[in-house]
Every structure is written in structure tokens, then in C-alpha cells.
């Protein structure tokens, strides 16, 4: 009887650990069309290049225009990026475990394109939050925010 209980405990622990999202990677699920995403933490150089290959576009508050991000060294954690995908695809990015601290994108005056990343603090400083979902913007509450997603906020 003890062996059976031990085996059941082992199997339950194994199933529970399989359901936990690994902390050493970030999964980005892209739907066909435009997607708003962010990097949750720094990623290894090769995966930063893979992200750049997706041709991410961000809002430049200084220029008040959208710009392509074409340099992996200019990627900013927590910045919102538009990515267009012709098909549904999943991108797995390996987090750079050697980076233990990083700067996370903050807010600008007016509207900001920002994402939910590790160490994000902007959530309690905004009054309006809009997500891009199914081809249109929809207002959401702070409780509906998801890590790895980006939002227009004010």
C-alpha cells in the first residue's frame, strides 16, 4: 500500500512540474495578422536576433512615429512591439540567465505602448488600458493583463 501511495505521489509531482512554465524561456504565440508583444526578460543573443528577424515595430515617443527595431542591442524589456505574422506560430526565446538586472520600459506622457514584463511597475500609474485582440482594440482592466503581452496605456 505504501508503495502505491508513493508511486501516486511521484506521478502527481511529475504532472505538476510538467504544467509549470519554465523560467528559462519565454513563449510568444503569434496569431495571423498583427500582434502586440513584449520581452519579459533579456534573452540570449541568438534569440534576440530571431526576435529582430520578426521585424518588430515600436512607438518612438520622441519622434511620435512607429519605427522598426533592427538592432538587438536596442531591444528594451517591457517595450510594446507590433509583429505581423502571416500564419499562427509559436516562438520560444531562451532567457539570458547571466543578466540578473535590467531596465524595464516605463511610461511617457500621454499614450504609451508598453508590455507586461518581469519588474514592470506601470500598471498602477495608468487610467486607460487597451489591448489588441482579434483585429481591434478592446479596453481591459489591470486584472486582465498578461505577461509577454503589450498594451496601449494612458
KADA-V66334 format. One line per field, one symbol per residue. psi: psi as a letter, one per 20 degrees, with the letter a starting at -180 (. if undefined). A space follows every 10 residues. Layout:
psi=???
This chain:
psi=ghhggggggg hgggghhhip pqijrppoop rpbqqorrph rqrqghhhhg ghiilqprpo hgilrqqpoj ohijpppiqp ppppphrpqp ppppqniioi qqpqqaqrqb pqoqrorpjp jihjjqhppp qopljrqppr rhiiqppiqq qpq.
